[in-house]
Amino acid sequence: MNKKYVFNNWIMGAWKCGRVVMEVRSIGHKWVWLKLSGRKQFTKISRPEWDQITASDSFEEYAA
């Protein structure tokens, strides 16, 4: 089962700004596969980019 996470994006220019909800399929040592809310396909981001997201103060598991 995929987990959903939410964080407030004010730092990453390639992503939309504001509250971002994402569904994570897998977390590997090199890549993280995720799908942003409103998108149909999973995409991969690098592990350093994922570490930057998780270091955010607003990063938390989505409870809906």
N, C-alpha and C positions, 0 to 999 in steps of 0.2 A: 504494500500500500504506500502510495506517495504521501509525503508530508507537505503541508503548506506553511509558508513563513511570510511574515510581513515586516517591512522596515520603511523608514522615511529616507528618501534619496535626496541629498543635497550636494553630493560630492562627485558622482559619476556622470560625466557629460553625455555618454552614449545612451544612457537610459533616460526615461521620462523622470521629471522631478516630482516630488511629493511622495505620497504613500504608495508603495509597490507591494502587491501580493503575488507570490510565486509558488508554484508547485515543483518540488524537487523530486526527480526520479532516482538519481544516484549521485553519490559523492565519491570520487576517486582521488588518487594521489596527484593526478595531472589535470583532470577535467571534472566539471560538475554539470550534470544535465538538468535543465530546469525549463519551465514554461511559465511565462508571465501571464497574468490574468487577461483574458480577452484574446489570447493567441491560440492557434490550433496545434502548432507543432512544438516539440521540445527543441531546445537549442543548447549548445554547450558553451560554458565560459571557463576561463582558466582558474586554477586553484588559487593563485594569488588574488584574483579579482573576488572570488568567493570569500577568502579570508578577510578582505577589506569590508565586504558586506556584513559578515558575522561580527566584526569588531565594532560595528555601529552601535550606539547606545539604544537605538530604537528597534534593533533586531529582536524578534520574538516569534514563537510558534503561533500560527493563526488559529484562533479559537472562534469558530462561527457555528 
